[in-house]
Amino acid sequence: MSKQDITQQLIQTIDELSDLNALQGIFHEHRDGDPLPSAVELEEIIMLSRSILFPGFFGRSSVNCETIKYQIGVNIERLQKLLYRQIMAGLCFDTDCHCPHAENTRRCLNVEAEKIVVRVIAKFPKLRTILSTDIQAAFDGDPAAANIGEVISCYPALKAVINYRLAHELALENVPLIPRMITEMAHSETGIDIHPAATIGSHFTIDHGTGVVIGATCIIGNHVKLYQGVTLGAKSFPLDKDGKPIKGIARHPILKDYVVVYANATILGRITIGKGCVIGANVWVTRDMRPQSKKYKQSKTDILDTDFEYGDGI
């Protein structure tokens, strides 16, 4: 192939890849003045948040009782700037900033982004409090945990839950895109996939963690424990007239307080798992379970269910 042929082939490929008709729906046009979400800055936001919530365990700087206020102050100041930029990027990403009133739109988004940042950072003391219950639950439930510091430093579930709880606060503020990016970063880091829109109570823990999936409309109570490979998913998707899934419908499970779900169990649909239920490993559940009932696999062919009326087979 001659150089001219190679050049012509490359030009043709560029033309095909640049065809706007082929790019419909998968091309986000960026214009000057509009920030774009940054994975690099979001990673720094996550590390700053972890170091603020649990100083001395995360972050690069050494900290002691004399310097802790200074270190947290420095980190908060940096977090405020980064979080503002990323929230603004998320708002712009989801808003038409190129209309005739674009300047007014951007001005309003700036004000809204500043307010959201202040509200989210103000929730950090409460975030630390609820995360402390998650840490305690992990420590109390794992005989292999030598101390609390080991849980904070080593347990992937805690990192995933920190990301989730931060992302959830942003989701409650209706920040587009950014919350999902934050939880997907934890997914990549830990193998634990928690949608930021899910609602999770206190004293929540995931033992080992890898492969856990928690859907967007899940509601999880207090003192719930999951093991690796657990899926809290949707059983089916109602379709619209065009055959596409209808969005915004509650379609994931509700787990009441003190529920334990063992490894690789799958719970599907908008069902309720009652208070104190225990679901064994490798079991599928697609119907409600009464409080305090148990369901587990006795052998390859048998399911033992203490409440047959509400149980279902594999």
C-alpha positions in Angstrom: 0.0 0.0 0.0 1.4 3.4 -1.0 1.7 6.4 1.3 -1.0 8.0 -0.7 -3.3 5.0 -0.2 -2.6 5.0 3.5 -3.3 8.7 3.8 -6.6 8.3 1.8 -7.6 5.4 4.1 -7.0 7.4 7.2 -8.9 10.4 5.8 -11.9 8.2 5.0 -11.8 6.7 8.5 -11.7 10.1 10.1 -14.6 11.2 8.0 -16.6 8.2 9.1 -15.8 8.6 12.7 -16.7 12.4 12.5 -20.1 11.8 10.8 -22.6 13.7 13.0 -25.4 11.3 12.0 -23.4 8.4 13.4 -22.6 10.3 16.6 -26.2 11.1 17.5 -26.7 10.3 21.2 -23.1 9.4 21.9 -21.4 12.8 21.4 -21.3 15.4 24.1 -20.4 18.8 22.5 -18.1 20.9 24.7 -18.0 24.6 24.3 -15.7 27.2 25.9 -16.7 28.2 29.3 -18.4 25.0 30.3 -16.5 22.7 32.7 -16.4 19.0 32.1 -16.4 16.4 34.8 -12.9 15.3 35.7 -12.1 11.8 36.9 -8.8 13.0 38.2 -10.4 15.7 40.4 -13.1 13.3 41.6 -10.4 10.9 42.7 -8.8 13.7 44.7 -12.2 14.6 46.2 -12.6 11.0 47.3 -9.2 10.9 49.0 -9.7 14.3 50.6 -13.1 13.2 51.9 -11.6 10.0 53.3 -8.8 11.9 55.0 -11.2 14.4 56.5 -13.6 11.7 57.8 -10.8 9.5 59.1 -7.7 11.6 59.6 -4.4 9.7 60.0 -5.7 6.6 58.1 -6.1 8.3 54.7 -4.1 11.1 53.1 -0.5 11.9 52.6 0.2 14.2 55.5 1.0 13.0 59.0 -1.4 14.3 61.6 -1.5 14.5 65.4 -3.7 16.2 68.1 -1.8 19.5 67.6 -2.1 19.6 63.8 -5.5 17.9 63.2 -7.5 21.2 63.1 -5.0 22.7 60.6 -5.0 19.6 58.4 -8.7 19.3 58.3 -9.0 23.0 57.6 -6.6 22.8 54.6 -8.3 19.7 53.3 -11.8 21.3 53.6 -10.6 24.3 51.7 -9.2 22.2 48.9 -12.3 20.0 48.9 -14.6 23.0 48.6 -12.8 24.2 45.5 -12.7 20.8 43.8 -16.3 19.9 44.8 -17.6 23.2 43.5 -15.9 22.7 40.1 -17.2 19.1 39.8 -20.7 20.0 40.9 -20.7 22.8 38.4 -19.5 20.5 35.7 -22.3 18.0 36.5 -24.9 20.8 36.4 -23.6 22.1 33.1 -23.4 18.6 31.7 -27.2 18.2 32.3 -28.3 21.7 31.4 -28.5 23.6 28.1 -26.0 26.4 28.7 -26.1 27.5 25.1 -29.6 28.9 24.9 -30.2 32.7 24.4 -30.1 33.2 28.1 -26.9 31.2 28.6 -25.2 33.8 30.8 -28.2 33.9 33.3 -28.3 30.1 33.2 -24.6 29.8 34.1 -24.9 32.5 36.8 -27.8 30.5 38.4 -25.8 27.3 38.2 -22.8 29.0 39.8 -25.0 30.1 42.8 -26.6 26.7 43.0 -23.3 24.8 42.9 -21.9 27.0 45.7 -24.9 26.3 47.9 -24.7 22.6 47.3 -21.1 22.5 48.2 -21.7 24.2 51.6 -24.7 21.9 52.3 -22.7 18.7 51.5 -19.6 19.6 53.5 -21.8 20.6 56.4 -23.0 17.0 56.5 -19.6 15.5 57.0 -19.9 15.3 60.8 -23.1 13.2 60.3 -21.4 11.2 57.6 -18.5 10.4 60.0 -21.0 9.3 62.7 -22.9 6.9 60.5 -19.7 5.6 58.9 -18.4 4.9 62.4 -21.4 2.6 62.9 -20.5 0.8 59.7 -16.9 0.4 60.9 -18.2 -0.9 64.3 -20.5 -3.4 62.6 -17.7 -4.7 60.4 -15.4 -5.1 63.5 -18.0 -6.8 65.6 -19.1 -9.1 62.9 -15.6 -10.3 61.8 -13.5 -12.4 64.3 -10.5 -11.9 61.9 -10.5 -8.2 62.6 -7.8 -7.4 65.1 -8.8 -3.8 65.8 -10.8 -0.9 64.4 -7.8 0.5 62.6 -7.5 -2.6 60.6 -11.1 -2.2 59.4 -10.5 1.4 58.4 -7.2 0.7 56.7 -7.8 -2.6 55.0 -11.5 -3.4 54.4 -12.7 -2.7 50.8 -16.3 -2.5 51.9 -15.6 0.6 54.0 -14.0 2.4 51.0 -17.0 1.5 48.9 -19.4 2.7 51.6 -17.6 6.0 52.1 -17.9 6.7 48.4 -21.5 5.6 48.4 -22.5 7.8 51.4 -20.8 10.9 49.9 -22.3 10.2 46.5 -25.7 9.7 48.1 -25.6 13.1 49.6 -24.8 14.6 46.2 -27.7 12.5 44.7 -30.1 13.9 47.3 -29.0 17.4 46.1 -30.0 16.3 42.5 -26.4 16.7 41.2 -26.3 14.9 37.8 -23.6 12.4 36.8 -21.1 13.1 39.5 -22.6 10.8 42.2 -22.6 7.9 39.7 -19.0 8.5 38.8 -18.0 8.4 42.4 -19.6 5.1 43.1 -18.3 3.6 39.9 -14.8 4.6 41.1 -15.4 2.5 44.2 -16.8 -0.3 42.0 -13.5 -0.3 40.0 -11.4 -0.1 43.2 -13.3 -2.7 45.3 -15.6 -4.7 43.1 -18.6 -3.5 45.1 -21.3 -1.8 43.0 -23.6 0.4 45.1 -25.9 2.8 43.2 -25.8 6.3 44.8 -29.6 6.5 44.8 -30.0 3.5 47.1 -31.0 4.2 50.7 -28.9 2.4 53.4 -29.3 2.7 57.2 -26.7 2.6 59.9 -24.4 -0.3 61.0 -24.2 -1.6 57.4 -21.4 -4.0 56.5 -20.3 -6.1 53.6 -18.0 -9.0 54.5 -15.3 -9.5 51.9 -17.4 -7.6 49.4 -16.3 -8.5 45.9 -19.2 -8.9 43.5 -21.9 -7.2 45.6 -24.5 -5.3 43.6 -27.0 -2.9 45.2 -29.6 -1.4 42.8 -30.8 2.2 42.6 -34.1 1.8 44.4 -33.0 -0.5 47.2 -33.9 0.4 50.7 -31.7 -1.2 53.3 -32.5 -0.9 57.1 -30.1 -0.7 60.0 -27.8 -3.5 61.1 -27.8 -5.3 57.8 -25.0 -7.6 56.7 -24.2 -8.8 53.2 -21.5 -11.2 52.1 -19.6 -11.3 48.8 -21.5 -11.9 45.6 -24.9 -10.8 46.8 -27.1 -9.2 44.3 -30.0 -6.9 45.2 -31.4 -6.4 41.8 -34.5 -6.0 39.6 -36.6 -9.0 38.6 -38.1 -7.5 35.5 -38.5 -4.1 33.8 -42.0 -2.7 32.9 -41.8 -1.6 29.3 -43.3 1.5 27.6 -45.2 1.5 24.3 -41.9 1.4 22.4 -40.7 -1.7 24.3 -38.2 0.2 26.3 -37.8 -0.1 30.1 -39.7 2.6 32.1 -37.3 4.5 34.3 -37.9 5.8 37.8 -40.0 2.8 39.0 -39.1 1.2 42.4 -37.9 -2.2 41.3 -35.3 -3.4 43.8 -35.6 -5.1 47.2 -36.4 -3.7 50.6 -34.3 -5.2 53.4 -35.6 -4.5 56.9 -33.4 -4.2 60.0 -31.0 -7.0 61.1 -31.2 -8.9 57.8 -28.2 -11.2 57.0 -27.6 -12.3 53.4 -24.9 -14.9 52.7 -22.5 -15.3 49.8 -23.8 -15.3 46.2 -27.5 -15.0 47.2 -29.7 -13.2 44.7 -32.7 -11.1 45.8 -34.8 -9.7 42.9 -37.7 -7.4 42.5 -39.6 -5.0 44.7 -40.0 -7.4 47.5 -39.7 -7.0 51.3 -37.3 -9.1 53.4 -38.6 -8.8 56.9 -36.8 -7.9 60.0 -34.3 -10.4 61.2 -34.4 -12.7 58.2 -31.5 -14.8 57.2 -30.9 -15.8 53.5 -28.3 -18.5 52.9 -25.7 -18.8 50.3 -26.5 -19.3 46.6 -30.2 -18.8 47.0 -32.6 -16.9 44.8 -35.4 -14.9 46.4 -38.2 -13.3 44.4 -41.0 -13.2 46.9 -41.5 -11.4 50.3 -40.1 -13.1 53.4 -41.8 -12.9 56.8 -39.8 -11.3 59.7 -37.4 -13.7 61.4 -37.7 -16.4 58.7 -34.8 -18.2 57.1 -34.1 -19.5 53.6 -31.1 -21.5 52.6 -30.0 -24.2 50.2 -29.8 -27.6 51.9 -28.4 -29.4 48.9 -28.0 -29.1 45.1 -31.7 -29.9 44.6 -33.4 -28.8 47.8 -34.4 -25.5 49.3 -35.1 -25.2 53.0 -37.5 -22.4 53.8 -39.0 -21.8 57.2 -41.9 -20.0 55.6 -43.1 -21.9 52.5 -46.0 -19.6 51.8 -43.6 -16.8 51.1 -40.7 -18.8 49.8 -39.8 -19.7 46.2 -37.7 -22.3 44.5 -34.7 -21.8 42.4 
